[in-house]
Amino acid sequence: MKTLICTTPGNFEYGLQAMPALQAGQAIIRIRKIGVCGTDLHAFEGTQPYFNYPRILGHELAGEIVALDAADSSTFRAGELVTVIPYENCGVCIACRNGKPNCCEQIAVLGVHKDGGMVEFLSVPERLLVHGNGLSAEQLALVEPLSVSAHGIRRAGVQPGEFVMVMGAGPIGLAAMELARIAGANVIATDIQDKRLQFARETLGIPFTINAATDVAGRLRGITGGDMPTVVIDATGNQKAINNGIYFLAHGGRYVLIGLQKDLLQFPHPEFHKRESTLMSSRNATREDFEQVIRYIREGKVQPEKYITHRVKFGEVKHTFPSWLDPRNEVIKAIIDI
């Protein structure tokens, strides 16, 4: 079984693994498509905070079931296309008991804390499979990142008519913009790359875009009639952007961090306090988010294929992957075909 291992920052090696044995409660899936996430890119360059080497990357997955535990009474069947909730949770900690398996104390994310899906065959707990419901493999490979964004929008409690600013027009940020728009918000996108802002406007229908190198606060006051956005969402994972985000938030607003970085979160307490701000993180996603995204795709509200800008065969990843770190290549979402 062919696999691709990130051995050290900046280096991939192809290897071989034995076909996984079928274990109780597990399913074996043949990986068909893998989405490349910012987490994968950060791990490759050595800036992912929850990461050790060597590691097999890959958590945005679409696969075909090839074997199931016969002892289980399963709703799945061999040959079915599925996606995977890649966050293995313990089921007993306080977060799991309170219905928040996405932030389990002992969470093990495929491709981050444990080996992931850049393999031909993968064994996963059947309880983490999600029915494909007629979606294509490409669509299913993008359900996970869309679900991360959906979780952030749900955490923010986005309401129709309010102004929502999303910082960062990468895949997670773009999806957050689209899902906030679907929720009825007036969405404002910021990024330092004009091409990504153009994508937000022309492909996703985001009405307001601001280059982050300009007078962002002034533009926001003009767009919101002086009120500023009642929701600010960070999807940059950039320390400077995250620390500056509080200055763009309306009084009484909610600041949601989907992006993640290694260093300190810091801003003046008076700026935070005077707004009676709500600060929250948004980690991973839940089955509810996965099912919402699949429903939106089936209803035509979201078209995941729009995000795909690059496609590559599994055997070409080692040589192609480093180029996806270069902004000049204008990667929004890359898909690996096995």
C-alpha positions in Angstrom: 0.0 0.0 0.0 1.5 3.3 -1.1 1.7 6.2 1.3 3.2 9.7 1.5 5.0 10.7 4.7 6.0 14.1 5.8 9.3 13.1 7.4 10.6 16.6 8.4 9.5 20.2 7.7 9.8 20.7 3.9 10.2 17.0 3.0 8.0 14.2 1.7 8.9 10.6 1.1 6.9 7.9 -0.5 6.6 4.6 1.4 4.8 1.3 1.5 2.5 0.1 4.3 0.7 -3.2 4.8 -3.0 -3.4 4.1 -4.7 -2.5 7.4 -6.4 -5.4 9.2 -10.1 -5.0 9.8 -10.7 -4.4 13.5 -13.9 -4.4 15.7 -15.9 -1.2 15.1 -13.6 -0.1 12.2 -14.1 0.3 8.5 -11.5 0.2 5.8 -11.9 2.7 3.0 -10.1 3.1 -0.3 -9.1 6.8 -0.5 -10.3 8.4 -3.7 -9.7 12.2 -3.2 -7.8 14.2 -0.6 -8.2 17.9 -0.1 -5.1 19.9 0.9 -5.7 22.1 3.9 -3.9 25.1 5.4 -3.1 22.7 8.2 -1.2 20.4 5.8 0.7 23.4 4.3 1.6 24.7 7.8 2.7 21.2 8.9 4.9 20.9 5.8 6.6 24.2 6.4 7.0 23.5 10.2 4.5 26.1 11.6 1.6 23.8 12.7 1.4 23.9 16.6 -0.1 20.5 17.2 2.3 18.4 15.1 5.2 16.0 15.3 7.3 14.3 12.6 7.2 12.0 10.8 3.5 12.1 10.0 1.2 11.0 7.2 -0.9 14.1 6.4 -4.5 14.3 5.1 -7.8 14.8 6.8 -10.1 16.2 4.0 -11.1 12.8 2.7 -13.4 11.0 0.3 -13.3 7.3 0.1 -15.1 4.1 -0.9 -15.9 1.5 1.8 -14.2 -1.8 1.1 -14.7 -3.6 4.4 -16.9 -3.3 7.5 -16.9 -5.0 10.8 -19.5 -7.8 10.3 -20.4 -7.8 14.0 -21.7 -4.3 13.8 -25.3 -3.5 12.8 -24.3 -0.9 10.3 -26.2 1.6 8.1 -23.2 1.6 5.7 -22.4 -0.8 2.9 -19.4 -1.8 0.9 -18.9 0.2 -2.2 -20.5 3.4 -0.7 -18.8 6.7 -1.1 -18.3 8.4 2.2 -16.4 11.2 3.9 -14.8 11.0 7.3 -15.0 13.1 10.5 -11.3 13.1 11.1 -11.4 14.0 14.8 -11.2 10.9 17.0 -12.6 11.7 20.4 -12.5 9.8 23.7 -16.3 10.0 24.4 -15.8 10.3 28.2 -14.2 13.7 28.9 -16.3 16.7 29.9 -16.3 18.1 26.3 -17.5 14.8 24.9 -20.2 14.4 27.6 -21.4 17.9 26.8 -21.8 17.2 23.1 -18.6 18.9 22.0 -16.5 16.0 20.6 -14.7 18.5 18.3 -12.7 19.9 21.3 -12.3 16.6 23.2 -9.5 16.7 25.8 -7.8 13.7 24.2 -8.7 14.5 20.5 -6.6 12.8 17.8 -7.0 14.5 14.5 -6.1 12.4 11.4 -3.0 13.9 9.7 -2.1 16.0 12.8 -2.0 14.0 16.0 -2.0 10.6 14.2 -1.4 9.4 10.7 -3.9 10.6 8.2 -5.3 9.8 4.7 -2.5 10.3 2.2 -2.6 6.5 1.7 -4.4 4.1 -0.6 -6.4 2.4 2.2 -7.3 3.8 5.6 -8.9 2.1 8.7 -11.2 4.5 10.6 -13.8 4.0 13.3 -17.2 3.4 11.6 -18.8 6.0 13.9 -16.8 8.7 12.2 -18.0 7.9 8.7 -20.6 10.2 7.0 -22.9 9.0 4.3 -22.1 10.5 0.9 -25.8 10.9 0.0 -25.1 10.9 -3.7 -22.3 13.5 -3.6 -19.2 13.0 -5.8 -15.8 12.1 -4.4 -14.6 15.7 -5.1 -17.5 17.2 -3.3 -17.1 14.8 -0.3 -13.4 15.7 0.0 -14.4 19.3 0.6 -17.1 18.6 3.2 -14.7 18.8 6.1 -13.2 22.3 5.4 -16.7 23.6 4.7 -17.8 22.1 8.0 -15.1 23.8 9.9 -16.4 27.1 8.5 -20.0 26.2 9.2 -19.0 25.5 12.8 -17.5 28.9 13.1 -20.6 30.6 11.7 -22.7 28.6 14.1 -20.4 29.6 17.0 -20.8 33.2 16.0 -24.6 33.0 16.0 -24.7 35.0 12.7 -28.1 36.7 12.2 -29.7 38.0 9.0 -28.9 41.6 8.3 -25.9 42.0 10.5 -22.4 42.9 9.2 -19.9 40.1 9.4 -16.2 40.7 8.7 -14.1 37.7 7.8 -10.3 38.2 7.9 -8.5 35.9 5.5 -9.7 34.7 2.1 -8.2 31.3 2.1 -10.4 28.2 1.8 -11.7 28.3 5.4 -12.3 32.1 5.3 -13.9 32.0 1.8 -16.3 29.2 3.0 -17.1 31.2 6.2 -17.9 34.2 4.0 -20.2 32.1 1.8 -22.0 30.4 4.7 -22.4 33.8 6.5 -24.0 35.1 3.3 -26.3 32.1 3.1 -27.3 32.9 6.7 -28.4 36.4 5.6 -25.4 38.5 6.8 -23.8 41.4 5.0 -20.3 40.0 4.5 -17.1 41.9 4.4 -13.9 40.1 3.2 -10.4 41.2 4.0 -7.1 39.8 2.7 -3.8 41.1 1.5 -4.2 39.2 -1.9 -6.3 41.0 -4.4 -6.8 37.9 -6.4 -8.5 36.1 -3.5 -10.7 39.1 -2.9 -11.7 39.1 -6.5 -12.6 35.4 -6.1 -14.7 36.3 -3.1 -16.6 39.0 -5.1 -17.0 37.3 -8.4 -17.3 33.6 -7.5 -19.0 33.7 -4.1 -21.0 36.9 -4.4 -19.4 38.6 -1.4 -20.6 42.3 -1.6 -17.7 44.0 0.3 -14.0 43.4 0.0 -11.1 45.3 1.6 -7.4 44.9 1.0 -5.9 44.6 4.5 -3.0 46.8 3.5 -5.4 49.8 3.2 -7.4 51.8 5.8 -9.5 48.9 6.9 -11.1 50.7 9.9 -12.1 53.7 7.7 -13.6 51.4 5.0 -15.5 49.5 7.7 -17.0 52.6 9.1 -18.2 53.6 5.6 -19.7 50.3 4.9 -21.5 49.9 8.2 -22.6 53.5 8.6 -20.1 54.0 11.5 -21.3 51.0 13.5 -18.4 48.5 12.6 -19.1 44.8 12.2 -21.0 43.0 15.0 -19.1 39.8 14.1 -15.4 39.6 13.3 -14.1 36.2 12.3 -10.4 35.4 11.9 -9.4 32.8 9.3 -5.8 34.0 8.7 -4.0 32.2 11.5 -1.7 35.3 11.5 -0.7 36.7 14.9 -0.7 40.4 13.7 -4.1 40.0 12.1 -5.6 38.3 15.1 -4.3 40.8 17.6 -5.6 43.7 15.4 -9.1 42.2 14.9 -10.5 43.7 18.1 -10.2 47.2 16.7 -12.6 46.3 13.9 -15.3 44.9 16.2 -18.5 46.8 17.0 -19.4 47.5 20.7 -21.3 44.5 21.9 -19.8 42.3 19.2 -18.5 38.8 18.9 -14.9 37.9 17.9 -14.5 34.3 16.6 -11.1 32.8 16.0 -11.1 29.9 13.5 -7.5 30.6 12.5 -4.8 29.3 14.7 -1.2 30.4 15.4 1.5 29.5 17.8 2.2 32.8 19.6 0.5 35.1 22.1 -3.0 36.4 21.7 -2.8 40.0 23.0 -4.5 43.3 22.7 -5.2 46.1 25.2 -7.7 45.1 27.8 -9.5 48.5 27.6 -10.2 48.0 23.9 -11.7 44.6 24.7 -13.5 45.6 27.8 -15.2 48.8 26.6 -16.9 46.8 23.8 -18.2 44.2 26.3 -16.8 41.9 23.6 -17.4 38.2 23.3 -14.2 36.3 22.4 -14.5 32.6 21.3 -12.5 30.1 19.5 -14.0 27.6 17.0 -12.3 24.3 16.7 -12.9 21.6 14.1 -16.6 20.7 13.5 -19.3 18.3 14.6 -21.5 15.8 12.8 -24.2 18.4 12.8 -21.9 20.7 10.8 -21.0 17.9 8.3 -24.7 17.1 7.8 -25.6 20.8 7.3 -22.9 21.2 4.6 -23.9 18.0 2.8 -27.5 19.3 2.8 -26.4 22.7 1.4 -24.5 20.9 -1.3 -27.4 18.7 -2.2 -29.7 21.8 -2.3 -27.3 23.7 -4.6 -26.6 26.4 -2.0 -22.9 25.5 -1.9 -20.8 24.3 -4.9 -17.5 22.9 -3.5 -16.1 22.5 -7.0 -15.8 26.3 -7.3 -13.0 26.3 -4.7 -10.8 23.8 -6.5 -8.0 25.5 -8.4 -5.4 22.8 -8.6 -5.5 19.0 -9.1 -2.7 16.5 -8.9 -2.1 12.8 -9.0 -0.9 11.1 -5.9 2.5 10.2 -7.4 3.1 13.9 -8.2 2.5 15.3 -4.8 6.0 15.2 -3.5 7.3 17.5 -6.3 4.2 19.7 -6.6 3.3 20.3 -2.9 6.0 23.0 -2.2 4.7 25.2 -5.0 1.4 25.5 -3.2 3.0 27.6 -0.5 3.9 30.3 -3.0 1.1 32.9 -3.2 2.0 33.6 -6.9 0.5 30.2 -7.8 -2.9 31.4 -6.6 -3.9 28.2 -4.9 -7.3 28.2 -3.2 -8.0 24.5 -2.9 -5.8 21.7 -4.2 -7.2 18.2 -4.6 -5.1 15.0 -4.7 -6.5 12.1 -6.8 -5.5 8.6 -5.8 
